[in-house]
Amino acid sequence: MGEPIQIWLLGGYAPDQAALNRFFSLHFLLPFVILGVVILHIWALHIPGSSNPTGVEVKQESDTVPFHPYYTAKDGFGLGVFLFLYCAMVFFFPNALGHPDNYIPANPMQTPAHIVPEWYFWPFYAILRAFTQDFLFIQAKLMGVLAMFSAILVWFLLPWLDKSPVRSGTFRPTFKKFYWLLVLDVLVLGYCGGSPAAEPYVIISQIAATYYFLHFFVVLPIVSSIEKPLPLPFSITEAVLGADDAASLPAAE
């Protein structure tokens, strides 16, 4: 069934104009899906409420602040800084984040020697190449594609993989160490994803990709079950201001 499905999806035996039109339509429709998710996010922010960096539940009115002017001013300032840097890149450095190969005319009869996606895709591209190469005596393109998408979907399983009663890493010293190890692992994957598909980058990608999945499916469940978190403060106010300052605040302030 594989070949008929491939021909049906591509509109032919090889990627051509029909395939480009279909995938372009997906790129056109997905922003509307993102817009719907943004609306759900705004609803969740105003009805159930948002989380906080301390991981402590809201217990009194002094633990909360109004959305306006605090968050509107903070987000407005962040938006202004982002737009300033964005406009600077667009108008003065349009090629800074591009690749010289993008200016080579496409040739359907020749495969580029070194295919490099955009930099923010490098970690996932490294995972794709790691499991597509000879890995544990197995070589399958489907395995690489499944691993790449699984690297993204695994984040949706975090509520079931990390069962620690403490939601913030501030009070979890063991979790914090493995968190920074994961950050380092993703940086290594990003570097390997932008490097040629040759040694030693292939074996490094395979090791880093293996730890990436082990972190979520092995390390997180074990750490959350054996780790003893630090004592939690009574409230968010106490976590930010300290116990003495929090006790001096009026209950309705």
Buried (B, 14 or more C-beta within 10 A) or exposed (E): EEEEEEEEEBBEEEEEEEBEEEEEEEEEEEEEEEEEEEEEEEEEEEEEEEEBEBBBEBEBEBBEEEEEEEEEEEEEEEEEEEEEEEEEEEEEEEEEEEBEEEEEEEEEEEEEEEEBEEEEBBBBBBBBBBBBBEBEEEEEEEBBEBBBEBBEEBEEEEEEBBEBEBBBBBBBEBBEEBBEEBEEBBEBBBBBBBBEBEEEBBEBBBBBBBBBBEBBEEBBBEBBEEBEBEEBBBBBBBBBBEEEEBEEEEEEE
